[in-house]
Amino acid sequence: MKELKKRKKNFAGSKSEVIVMAVLAFACFFCIWYFVSLNERIGKFFPNPIVVLESFCNAFVTPIGQNTMLEHIFYSLRRVTTGFLLGALIGIPLGLVMACSKTLRALLMPLFSIVRPIPGLAWIPLAILWFGLGESSKYFLICMTALVGITVQTYHGALNVDPLHIGAARMLGANNFQLFANVIIRSAIPYIFAGLQGSFAGAWCAVIAAEMIRSDEGVGWIIFNGMNYANTTQVIAGMLAIGIVGLITSALLRALERSFCKWNIQGK
């Protein structure tokens, strides 16, 4: 019992150290940024962090274009969430079925092996040709970006189930459905969440690129509009918004993973 308490204490201490180191890293980064921006030549194109933070905060009150920063974030987040969920709803079942079916695996895995190295942004021309410049092309682009990573990770997770677990389940009398639901899916969950987190980051890249091409709202539009008017402060403020939203969504996904993977050390 004492040893367990000691381990918890050491774990808490290590977490505290990580937080302190992260704060110090950010402080050093902003200090370097601030002093570099004091140079007159550099400062014209690289505003100091105080100016950027003021612009970022003001954007929640003063509209950029027709919308405030919060509204722009909402538009981008809605697009990302819709396309990402479509990719997950297709990719997770497809990856599981591919792992369980040799025929489907033989048919589809070579295709995914070819498609996987293709960057999500490479789908932009086809998205425009097939769906035009409206919202459908954005959803397609995000869905394709998320779909491949989620499918492949789910497939590998379901395929690499420990044979001992399968054998033990068989010995206990598990039928095929019970084996699939209680062993294969549970073993694949850490891989699924790894695919979800990686694909969510890719989905953000896709939506930013899509909004830069054709949109009147969204964080990508903020960055593109700032570039057109040589407003570096607005560009960096848009990038800051992406970073903060990405940090929050990653934390939510990790919390969701911990709730599903209490039995797995990767989910703690």
DRENTISE-550227 format. One record per atom (N, C-alpha, C, O): residue in one letter; z, x, y. Coordinates in steps of 0.2 Angstrom, whole numbers, padded with zeros to 4 digits, always signed. Atoms other than C-alpha are relative to their C-alpha. Example, Ala and Ser with C-alpha at 12.3 -4.5 7.8 and 13.67 -1.06 7.14 Angstrom:
REM DRENTISE-550227
A+0000+0004-0006
A+0039+0062-0022
A+0000+0004+0006
A+0003+0009+0005
S-0001-0004-0006
S+0036+0068-0005
S+0003-0004+0005
S+0004-0001+0011
//
This chain:
REM DRENTISE-550227
M+0000+0004-0006
M+0000+0000+0000
M+0000+0004+0006
M-0004+0003+0011
K+0000-0004-0006
K+0004+0014+0012
K-0006+0004+0001
K-0009+0005+0006
E+0007-0003+0000
E-0012+0023+0007
E-0005-0005+0003
E-0009-0002+0007
L+0005+0005-0002
L-0022+0007+0011
L+0001-0001+0008
L-0004-0001+0012
K-0001+0000-0007
K-0013+0006+0028
K-0002+0006+0004
K-0005+0006+0009
K+0003-0006-0003
K-0017+0024+0032
K-0007+0000+0000
K-0010+0002+0005
R+0007+0000+0000
R-0035+0021+0027
R-0002-0004+0006
R-0007-0003+0010
K+0002+0005-0005
K-0036+0006+0039
K+0001+0003+0007
K-0003+0003+0012
K-0001-0003-0006
K-0028+0016+0053
K-0005+0006+0001
K-0007+0006+0007
N+0005-0005-0001
N-0040+0031+0050
N-0007-0003+0002
N-0010-0001+0006
F+0006+0004-0001
F-0054+0018+0050
F+0000-0002+0008
F-0005-0002+0011
A-0001+0002-0007
A-0048+0011+0067
A-0001+0005+0005
A-0004+0005+0010
G+0000-0006-0004
G-0046+0028+0074
G-0007+0002+0001
G-0010+0004+0006
S+0007-0002+0000
S-0064+0032+0069
S-0004-0004+0005
S-0009-0002+0008
K+0003+0005-0004
K-0070+0016+0077
K+0001+0001+0008
K-0003+0001+0012
S-0001-0001-0007
S-0061+0020+0093
S-0003+0007+0003
S-0006+0007+0008
E+0003-0006-0002
E-0068+0038+0093
E-0008-0002+0002
E-0011+0001+0006
V+0007+0002-0001
V-0086+0030+0092
V-0001-0003+0006
V-0005-0002+0010
I+0000+0004-0006
I-0082+0018+0106
I+0000+0005+0006
I-0003+0005+0011
V-0001-0005-0005
V-0076+0033+0117
V-0006+0004+0001
V-0008+0005+0007
M+0006-0005-0001
M-0091+0044+0113
M-0006-0004+0003
M-0009-0001+0007
A+0006+0004-0003
A-0103+0030+0117
A+0001-0001+0007
A-0004-0001+0011
V-0002+0000-0007
V-0094+0027+0134
V-0002+0006+0003
V-0005+0006+0009
L+0001-0006-0003
L-0095+0045+0138
L-0007+0002+0000
L-0010+0005+0005
A+0007-0001+0000
A-0113+0046+0133
A-0004-0004+0005
A-0008-0001+0009
F+0003+0004-0005
F-0118+0032+0144
F+0002+0002+0007
F-0002+0003+0011
A-0002-0002-0006
A-0108+0039+0158
A-0004+0007+0002
A-0006+0007+0008
C+0004-0006-0001
C-0116+0056+0156
C-0008-0001+0002
C-0011+0001+0006
F+0007+0002-0001
F-0133+0048+0155
F-0001-0003+0008
F-0006-0001+0011
F+0000+0003-0006
F-0130+0038+0171
F+0001+0005+0006
F-0002+0005+0011
C-0002-0005-0005
C-0123+0053+0181
C-0007+0004+0000
C-0009+0006+0006
I+0007-0004+0000
I-0139+0063+0176
I-0005-0003+0004
I-0009-0001+0008
W+0005+0004-0003
W-0150+0049+0181
W+0001+0000+0007
W-0004+0000+0011
Y-0002+0001-0008
Y-0141+0047+0198
Y-0002+0006+0003
Y-0005+0006+0009
F+0001-0006-0004
F-0142+0065+0203
F-0007+0002+0000
F-0009+0005+0004
V+0007-0001+0000
V-0160+0067+0197
V-0003-0004+0005
V-0008-0002+0008
S+0004+0005-0004
S-0165+0052+0207
S+0002+0002+0008
S-0002-0001+0012
L-0001-0002-0007
L-0157+0060+0223
L-0006+0005+0003
L-0006+0005+0009
N+0006-0004-0003
N-0172+0072+0224
N-0005-0005+0003
N-0007-0010+0000
E+0004+0004-0004
E-0184+0065+0237
E-0006-0002-0004
E-0009-0008-0004
R+0007+0001+0003
R-0200+0067+0227
R+0001-0005-0006
R-0003-0009-0008
I-0001+0004+0006
I-0193+0060+0211
I+0003-0007+0001
I+0001-0012-0002
G-0003+0007-0002
G-0183+0046+0219
G-0005-0005+0002
G-0003-0011+0002
K+0005+0005-0002
K-0199+0038+0225
K-0002-0004-0006
K-0004-0010-0005
F+0003+0003+0007
F-0204+0034+0207
F+0006-0001-0005
F+0004-0004-0010
F-0005+0000+0005
F-0187+0035+0199
F+0006-0002+0004
F+0011+0002+0005
P-0006+0002-0004
P-0174+0024+0208
P+0007+0001-0003
P+0007+0002-0010
N-0007-0002+0003
N-0155+0028+0205
N+0002-0006-0003
N+0000-0012-0002
P-0002+0006+0004
P-0146+0017+0193
P+0004-0005+0004
P+0004-0011+0002
I-0003+0005-0004
I-0136+0008+0207
I-0005-0005+0002
I-0003-0011+0002
V+0005+0005-0003
V-0151+0001+0215
V-0003-0004-0006
V-0004-0010-0005
V+0003+0004+0005
V-0158-0004+0198
V+0005-0005-0003
V+0003-0011-0004
L-0005+0005+0002
L-0142-0013+0193
L+0001-0005+0005
L+0002-0011+0003
E+0000+0005-0005
E-0142-0022+0210
E-0006-0004-0001
E-0005-0010+0000
S+0007+0004+0001
S-0160-0027+0207
S+0001-0005-0006
S-0001-0011-0006
F-0001+0004+0007
F-0155-0033+0189
F+0004-0006+0002
F+0003-0011-0001
C-0005+0005-0001
C-0140-0043+0195
C-0003-0005+0005
C-0002-0011+0004
N+0003+0005-0005
N-0150-0051+0210
N-0005-0004-0003
N-0006-0010-0001
A+0006+0004+0003
A-0164-0056+0199
A+0003-0006-0004
A-0001-0011-0005
F-0003+0006+0003
F-0152-0069+0191
F+0001-0005+0005
F+0002-0011+0003
V+0000+0005-0006
V-0151-0077+0208
V-0006-0001+0003
V-0008-0007+0005
T+0007+0000-0004
T-0167-0073+0217
T-0006+0001-0005
T-0006+0005-0009
P+0005+0001+0005
P-0182-0078+0207
P-0005+0006+0000
P-0006+0009+0006
I+0005-0004+0001
I-0195-0065+0201
I-0006-0004-0002
I-0007-0006-0007
G+0005+0004+0001
G-0211-0074+0203
G+0003-0007+0001
G+0005-0009+0006
Q-0002+0006-0001
Q-0207-0092+0199
Q+0007-0001-0004
Q+0010-0007-0004
N-0006+0001+0004
N-0192-0089+0188
N+0006+0005+0001
N+0004+0011+0003
T-0005-0005+0000
T-0175-0080+0188
T+0000+0004-0006
T-0004+0003-0011
M+0000-0005+0006
M-0171-0066+0176
M+0002-0004-0006
M-0001-0003-0012
L-0003+0004+0005
L-0161-0078+0165
L-0006-0004-0003
L-0006-0005-0009
E+0005+0004+0002
E-0176-0090+0164
E-0006+0004-0004
E-0008+0002-0009
H+0005-0005+0003
H-0188-0075+0160
H+0002+0002-0007
H-0002+0002-0012
I-0003-0002+0006
I-0176-0069+0146
I-0001-0006-0005
I-0002-0005-0011
F+0000+0006+0004
F-0176-0087+0139
F-0007-0001-0003
F-0008-0002-0009
Y+0007+0001+0002
Y-0195-0088+0138
Y-0002+0005-0005
Y-0005+0003-0010
S+0001-0005+0005
S-0196-0072+0129
S+0004-0001-0006
S+0001+0000-0012
L-0004+0001+0005
L-0182-0075+0118
L-0002-0006-0005
L-0002-0006-0011
R+0002+0006+0004
R-0189-0092+0113
R-0006+0002-0004
R-0007+0000-0010
R+0006-0002+0004
R-0206-0084+0108
R+0002+0004-0006
R+0000+0004-0011
V-0002-0005+0005
V-0197-0070+0099
V+0003-0004-0006
V+0001-0003-0012
T-0003+0003+0005
T-0186-0082+0089
T-0004-0004-0004
T-0004-0005-0010
T+0005+0004+0003
T-0200-0094+0085
T-0004+0004-0005
T-0005+0002-0011
G+0005-0004+0004
G-0212-0081+0078
G+0004+0004-0005
G+0002+0004-0011
F-0004-0004+0005
F-0198-0071+0070
F+0002-0005-0006
F+0002-0003-0012
L-0002+0005+0005
L-0191-0087+0061
L-0006-0002-0005
L-0005-0002-0011
L+0006+0002+0004
L-0209-0091+0055
L-0001+0006-0005
L-0002+0005-0011
G+0001-0006+0004
G-0211-0073+0048
G+0006+0000-0005
G+0004+0002-0011
A-0005+0000+0005
A-0194-0074+0039
A+0000-0006-0005
A+0001-0004-0011
L+0001+0005+0004
L-0197-0091+0032
L-0005+0001-0005
L-0005-0002-0011
I+0006-0001+0005
I-0213-0085+0024
I+0002+0007-0004
I+0001+0007-0010
G-0001-0006+0003
G-0208-0067+0021
G+0006+0001-0006
G+0005+0004-0011
I-0006-0001+0004
I-0191-0069+0012
I-0002-0003-0007
I-0001+0000-0012
P+0002+0002+0007
P-0197-0081-0002
P-0006+0003-0003
P-0006+0004-0009
L+0005-0003+0003
L-0213-0072-0004
L+0002+0007-0003
L+0000+0009-0008
G-0003-0006+0002
G-0204-0055-0006
G+0004-0001-0007
G+0003+0003-0012
L-0003+0001+0006
L-0193-0063-0019
L-0004-0002-0006
L-0003+0000-0012
V+0005+0002+0005
V-0207-0071-0029
V-0004+0006-0002
V-0005+0006-0008
M+0004-0006+0002
M-0217-0055-0029
M+0004+0005-0004
M+0001+0007-0009
A-0005-0004+0004
A-0202-0046-0036
A+0001-0003-0007
A+0001+0001-0012
C-0002+0004+0006
C-0200-0059-0050
C-0007-0001-0004
C-0007-0002-0010
S+0006+0001+0003
S-0219-0061-0054
S-0004+0006+0000
S-0007+0008+0005
K+0004-0006+0001
K-0229-0047-0061
K-0007-0001+0003
K-0010+0003+0005
T+0007+0002-0002
T-0245-0056-0058
T-0001+0000+0008
T-0006+0003+0011
L+0000+0001-0008
L-0241-0060-0039
L+0001+0007+0003
L-0002+0009+0008
R-0001-0007-0003
R-0235-0042-0037
R-0006+0004+0000
R-0008+0008+0004
A+0006-0004+0001
A-0251-0035-0044
A-0005-0002+0005
A-0010+0002+0007
L+0005+0002-0005
L-0261-0046-0032
L+0001+0002+0007
L-0003+0004+0010
L-0001+0000-0007
L-0252-0045-0016
L+0003+0007+0002
L+0002+0009+0008
M-0003-0006-0002
M-0243-0028-0016
M-0005+0005+0003
M-0003+0009+0007
P+0005-0004-0003
P-0259-0018-0014
P-0002-0002+0007
P-0003+0003+0012
L+0002+0003-0006
L-0263-0029+0001
L+0006+0002+0005
L+0004+0004+0011
F-0005-0002-0005
F-0246-0026+0009
F+0001+0007+0001
F+0003+0010+0006
S+0000-0008-0001
S-0247-0007+0006
S-0005+0002+0005
S-0004+0007+0008
I+0005-0001-0005
I-0263-0008+0017
I+0002-0002+0007
I+0002+0001+0012
V-0002+0003-0006
V-0256-0019+0030
V+0006+0003+0003
V+0007+0003+0009
R-0006-0002-0003
R-0239-0012+0032
R+0000+0006+0005
R+0003+0006+0010
P+0000-0005-0005
P-0244+0004+0041
P-0003-0002+0007
P-0003+0002+0012
I+0003+0002-0006
I-0254-0006+0054
I+0005-0002+0005
I+0009-0007+0003
P-0005+0003-0005
P-0244-0008+0070
P-0001-0007+0002
P-0007-0010+0002
G+0000+0007-0002
G-0240-0025+0075
G-0005-0002+0006
G-0008-0007+0007
L+0004+0000-0006
L-0249-0022+0092
L-0008+0000-0002
L-0012-0003+0002
A+0007+0000+0002
A-0266-0020+0082
A-0002-0007-0001
A-0008-0008-0002
W+0002+0007+0001
W-0266-0038+0079
W-0002-0004+0006
W-0004-0010+0006
I+0001+0003-0006
I-0268-0042+0097
I-0007-0003+0001
I-0008-0009+0003
P+0007+0003-0001
P-0287-0043+0098
P-0002-0006-0005
P-0005-0011-0003
L+0002+0005+0005
L-0288-0054+0082
L+0004-0006+0002
L+0002-0012+0002
A-0004+0006-0002
A-0274-0065+0089
A-0003-0004+0006
A-0003-0010+0006
I+0004+0003-0006
I-0284-0068+0105
I-0006-0003-0002
I-0008-0009+0000
L+0006+0003+0002
L-0300-0071+0096
L+0001-0006-0004
L-0003-0011-0003
W-0001+0006+0004
W-0293-0083+0084
W+0004-0006+0003
W+0003-0012+0002
F-0004+0005-0003
F-0280-0092+0095
F+0000-0001+0007
F+0003-0005+0011
G+0000+0000-0007
G-0285-0088+0113
G+0006+0003+0003
G+0009+0007+0000
L-0005-0003-0004
L-0273-0083+0127
L+0006-0004+0001
L+0010-0002+0005
G-0005+0004-0001
G-0261-0097+0125
G+0006+0002-0004
G+0007+0008-0007
E-0006-0001+0003
E-0244-0098+0116
E-0001+0002-0007
E+0003+0006-0011
S+0001-0001+0008
S-0251-0099+0098
S-0002+0007-0001
S+0001+0010-0007
S+0002-0007+0002
S-0258-0081+0099
S+0006+0004+0000
S+0007+0009-0003
K-0006-0003+0000
K-0241-0075+0104
K+0004-0001-0006
K+0007+0004-0009
Y-0004+0002+0006
Y-0232-0084+0090
Y-0003+0004-0006
Y+0000+0006-0010
F+0003-0003+0005
F-0245-0077+0078
F+0001+0007+0000
F+0003+0010-0006
L-0001-0007-0001
L-0243-0059+0084
L+0007+0002-0002
L+0008+0006-0006
I-0007-0001+0001
I-0224-0060+0083
I+0001-0001-0008
I+0005+0003-0011
C-0001+0001+0007
C-0225-0068+0066
C-0003+0005-0005
C+0001+0007-0010
M+0003-0006+0004
M-0237-0055+0058
M+0004+0006+0001
M+0005+0010-0004
T-0004-0006+0000
T-0226-0041+0065
T+0006-0001-0004
T+0008+0004-0007
A-0007+0001+0004
A-0210-0048+0057
A-0002-0001-0007
A+0002+0001-0011
L+0001+0002+0007
L-0218-0055+0041
L-0001+0006-0005
L+0002+0006-0010
V+0002-0006+0004
V-0224-0038+0034
V+0007+0004-0002
V+0008+0005-0008
G-0007-0004+0001
G-0207-0029+0036
G+0005-0004-0004
G+0008-0001-0009
I-0004+0004+0003
I-0197-0043+0030
I-0002-0001-0007
I+0002-0001-0012
T+0003+0001+0006
T-0208-0046+0015
T+0001+0006-0005
T+0004+0005-0010
V+0000-0006+0004
V-0208-0028+0009
V+0007+0002-0001
V+0009+0004-0007
Q-0007-0001+0001
Q-0189-0026+0012
Q+0003-0004-0006
Q+0007-0002-0010
T-0003+0005+0005
T-0185-0042+0002
T-0003+0002-0007
T+0001+0002-0012
Y+0003-0002+0007
Y-0197-0036-0012
Y+0004+0005-0003
Y+0005+0005-0009
H-0003-0006+0003
H-0189-0019-0014
H+0007-0002-0002
H+0010+0001-0007
G-0007+0002+0001
G-0171-0027-0013
G+0000-0004-0007
G+0005-0003-0011
A-0001+0004+0006
A-0175-0040-0027
A-0003+0004-0006
A-0001+0003-0012
L+0003-0004+0005
L-0185-0027-0037
L+0005+0005-0003
L+0005+0007-0009
N-0005-0005+0001
N-0171-0014-0037
N+0007-0002-0002
N+0012+0001-0001
V-0007+0002+0003
V-0157-0024-0045
V+0002+0004-0005
V-0002+0006-0010
D-0003-0004+0006
D-0146-0014-0056
D-0001-0004-0007
D+0002-0010-0007
P+0001+0003+0007
P-0151-0018-0074
P+0007-0002-0003
P+0007-0006-0007
L-0006+0002+0003
L-0133-0018-0079
L+0003-0007+0002
L+0006-0010-0001
H-0002+0007-0002
H-0130-0033-0068
H-0003-0005-0003
H-0001-0011-0005
I+0004+0005+0004
I-0144-0042-0076
I+0002-0001-0007
I+0003-0006-0009
G-0002+0001+0007
G-0138-0038-0093
G+0007-0003-0001
G+0008-0007-0005
A-0007+0003+0000
A-0120-0043-0089
A-0001-0007+0001
A+0003-0011-0002
A+0001+0008-0001
A-0126-0060-0082
A-0003-0003-0006
A-0001-0009-0008
R+0003+0002+0006
R-0137-0062-0098
R+0006-0001-0005
R+0006-0006-0009
M-0005+0001+0005
M-0122-0059-0109
M+0005-0005+0001
M+0008-0008-0003
L-0004+0006-0002
L-0112-0072-0099
L-0003-0006-0001
L+0000-0011+0001
G+0004+0007+0001
G-0125-0085-0103
G-0004-0002+0006
G-0005-0008+0006
A+0004+0002-0006
A-0134-0085-0086
A-0007-0002-0002
A-0010+0002-0006
N+0007+0001+0001
N-0151-0094-0087
N-0004+0003+0006
N-0001+0006+0010
N+0005-0003-0005
N-0166-0089-0077
N+0002-0002+0007
N+0002+0003+0012
F-0002+0002-0006
F-0161-0099-0062
F+0006+0003+0003
F+0007+0005+0008
Q-0007-0003-0001
Q-0143-0093-0062
Q-0001+0007+0002
Q+0002+0010+0006
L+0001-0007+0000
L-0149-0075-0064
L-0004+0001+0007
L-0002+0006+0011
F+0003-0001-0006
F-0161-0077-0049
F+0004-0002+0006
F+0005+0002+0011
A-0004+0002-0006
A-0149-0086-0037
A+0007+0004+0000
A+0008+0006+0006
N-0006-0004+0000
N-0133-0076-0042
N+0000+0007+0000
N+0005+0011+0002
V+0000-0007+0001
V-0139-0059-0046
V-0005+0003+0005
V-0004+0007+0009
I+0005-0003-0003
I-0156-0055-0039
I+0000-0002+0008
I+0000+0003+0012
I-0001+0001-0007
I-0154-0064-0022
I+0006+0003+0003
I+0005+0006+0009
R-0006-0004-0003
R-0137-0057-0019
R-0001+0007+0000
R+0002+0010+0005
S+0001-0007-0001
S-0142-0040-0023
S-0005+0002+0005
S-0005+0007+0008
A+0005-0001-0005
A-0157-0042-0011
A+0002-0001+0007
A-0001+0001+0012
I-0002+0002-0007
I-0147-0048+0004
I+0001+0006+0004
I-0002+0005+0010
P+0000-0005-0005
P-0143-0031+0011
P-0007+0003+0002
P-0008+0005+0008
Y+0006-0002-0002
Y-0161-0026+0010
Y-0004-0005+0005
Y-0007-0004+0009
I+0003+0005-0004
I-0166-0043+0018
I+0002+0001+0007
I-0002+0000+0012
F-0002-0001-0007
F-0155-0040+0033
F-0002+0006+0003
F-0003+0006+0009
A+0003-0007-0003
A-0161-0022+0035
A-0007-0002+0002
A-0009+0000+0008
G+0007+0002-0002
G-0179-0030+0035
G+0000-0005+0007
G-0004-0004+0011
L-0001+0005-0006
L-0173-0044+0048
L+0001+0004+0006
L-0002+0003+0011
Q-0002-0004-0006
Q-0165-0031+0060
Q-0006+0004+0002
Q-0008+0004+0008
G+0006-0004-0002
G-0180-0019+0059
G-0006-0004+0003
G-0009-0003+0008
S+0006+0005-0002
S-0193-0034+0061
S+0002-0003+0007
S-0003-0005+0010
F-0002+0003-0006
F-0183-0041+0075
F-0002+0004+0006
F-0004+0002+0011
A+0002-0005-0005
A-0185-0025+0085
A-0008+0000+0001
A-0010+0000+0007
G+0008+0001+0000
G-0204-0026+0081
G-0002-0006+0003
G-0007-0006+0007
A+0002+0007-0003
A-0205-0044+0086
A+0001+0001+0008
A-0003-0002+0012
W-0001-0001-0008
W-0198-0039+0104
W-0006+0004+0003
W-0008+0003+0008
C+0005-0004-0002
C-0211-0026+0105
C-0007-0004+0001
C-0010-0003+0006
A+0006+0004+0000
A-0225-0038+0101
A+0000-0005+0005
A-0005-0006+0009
V+0000+0005-0005
V-0219-0052+0113
V-0001+0004+0007
V-0004+0001+0011
I+0001-0003-0006
I-0218-0039+0127
I-0007+0002+0002
I-0010+0001+0007
A+0007-0002-0001
A-0235-0033+0124
A-0005-0007+0001
A-0009-0007+0005
A+0004+0006+0000
A-0242-0051+0122
A+0001-0003+0008
A-0003-0006+0010
E-0002+0002-0007
E-0233-0056+0139
E-0004+0004+0005
E-0005+0002+0011
M+0003-0005-0005
M-0241-0041+0148
M-0008-0002+0000
M-0011-0001+0005
I+0008+0002+0000
I-0259-0047+0142
I-0001-0006+0004
I-0006-0007+0008
R+0002+0006-0004
R-0258-0065+0148
R+0007-0004-0001
R+0008-0007-0006
S-0006+0004-0001
S-0242-0074+0154
S+0002-0001+0007
S+0000+0004+0011
D-0003+0001-0006
D-0234-0081+0169
D+0008+0000+0000
D+0011+0000+0006
E-0007+0000+0001
E-0216-0079+0163
E+0002+0004-0006
E-0002+0006-0010
G-0002-0004+0005
G-0206-0068+0152
G+0002+0007+0002
G+0000+0009+0007
V-0002-0006-0002
V-0198-0051+0152
V-0006+0005+0000
V-0006+0010+0005
G+0006-0004+0000
G-0215-0043+0148
G-0004-0001+0006
G-0007+0004+0009
W+0003+0001-0006
W-0222-0051+0163
W+0003+0003+0006
W+0000+0006+0010
I-0004-0004-0005
I-0208-0044+0174
I-0002+0007+0000
I-0004+0010+0006
I+0002-0007+0001
I-0213-0027+0168
I-0007+0001+0003
I-0008+0006+0007
F+0007-0001-0002
F-0231-0029+0170
F-0001-0001+0008
F-0005+0002+0011
N+0000+0001-0007
N-0229-0037+0187
N+0002+0006+0005
N+0000+0007+0010
G-0003-0006-0004
G-0218-0023+0193
G-0005+0006+0000
G-0005+0010+0005
M+0004-0006+0001
M-0231-0010+0187
M-0006-0002+0005
M-0008+0003+0009
N+0005+0001-0005
N-0245-0019+0197
N+0001+0001+0007
N-0003+0003+0011
Y-0002+0000-0007
Y-0235-0019+0213
Y+0004+0007+0001
Y+0007+0008+0006
A-0004-0006-0001
A-0228-0001+0210
A+0007-0001+0001
A+0010+0003+0005
N-0007+0001-0001
N-0211-0008+0209
N+0004+0003-0006
N+0005-0001-0011
T-0003-0003+0006
T-0202+0004+0198
T+0007-0003-0002
T+0009-0003-0007
T-0007+0003+0001
T-0185-0004+0201
T-0001-0006-0005
T+0003-0007-0009
Q+0001+0006+0004
Q-0192-0020+0194
Q-0002+0001-0007
Q+0001-0002-0012
V+0002-0002+0007
V-0200-0012+0179
V+0006+0002-0004
V+0007+0000-0010
I-0006-0002+0004
I-0183-0003+0174
I+0005-0006-0001
I+0008-0006-0006
A-0004+0006+0001
A-0174-0019+0177
A-0002-0004-0006
A+0002-0007-0010
G+0003+0004+0005
G-0185-0028+0165
G+0002+0004-0007
G+0003+0000-0012
M-0002-0004+0006
M-0182-0014+0152
M+0007+0000-0001
M+0009-0001-0007
L-0007+0001+0001
L-0164-0015+0155
L+0002-0007-0003
L+0006-0008-0008
A-0001+0007+0003
A-0165-0034+0151
A-0001+0000-0008
A+0002-0003-0012
I+0002-0001+0007
I-0174-0030+0135
I+0006+0003-0005
I+0008+0001-0010
G-0005-0004+0003
G-0161-0017+0130
G+0007-0004-0001
G+0010-0004-0007
I-0006+0004+0001
I-0146-0029+0133
I-0001-0006-0005
I+0004-0007-0009
V+0001+0006+0005
V-0153-0044+0124
V-0001+0003-0007
V+0001+0000-0012
G+0000-0003+0007
G-0158-0032+0109
G+0006+0002-0002
G+0008+0001-0008
L-0006-0002+0002
L-0141-0026+0109
L+0004-0006-0003
L+0008-0005-0008
I-0004+0006+0002
I-0133-0043+0108
I-0003-0003-0006
I+0001-0005-0011
T+0003+0003+0006
T-0145-0050+0095
T+0001+0005-0006
T+0002+0002-0012
S-0001-0005+0006
S-0143-0034+0084
S+0008-0001-0002
S+0009-0001-0008
A-0007+0001+0002
A-0124-0037+0085
A+0001-0007-0004
A+0005-0007-0008
L-0001+0006+0003
L-0126-0055+0080
L-0003+0000-0007
L+0000-0003-0012
L+0003-0001+0007
L-0137-0050+0065
L+0005+0004-0004
L+0005+0002-0010
R-0005-0004+0004
R-0124-0037+0060
R+0006-0005-0002
R+0008-0004-0008
A-0006+0004+0001
A-0110-0050+0061
A-0002-0005-0006
A+0002-0007-0010
L+0003+0004+0005
L-0121-0062+0051
L+0000+0003-0007
L+0001+0000-0012
E+0001-0004+0006
E-0124-0049+0038
E+0007+0001-0003
E+0008+0001-0009
R-0007-0001+0003
R-0105-0045+0036
R+0002-0006-0003
R+0006-0006-0008
S-0002+0006+0003
S-0102-0063+0033
S-0003-0002-0007
S+0000-0005-0011
F+0004+0001+0006
F-0115-0063+0019
F+0001+0005-0005
F+0001+0004-0011
C-0001-0006+0004
C-0111-0046+0012
C+0007+0003+0000
C+0008+0009+0000
K-0007-0003+0000
K-0092-0045+0011
K+0001+0004-0006
K+0006+0008-0006
W-0001-0004+0007
W-0094-0039-0007
W-0004+0007+0000
W-0003+0010-0005
N+0005-0006+0000
N-0106-0025-0001
N+0003+0004+0005
N+0003+0002+0011
I-0002-0004-0005
I-0100-0010+0008
I-0004+0001+0006
I-0002+0003+0011
Q+0005-0001-0005
Q-0116-0009+0018
Q+0001-0006+0005
Q-0001-0005+0011
G+0000+0005-0005
G-0112-0026+0026
G+0007+0000+0003
G+0008-0005+0007
K-0007+0000-0003
K-0094-0021+0031
K+0000+0004+0007
K+0005+0004+0011
//
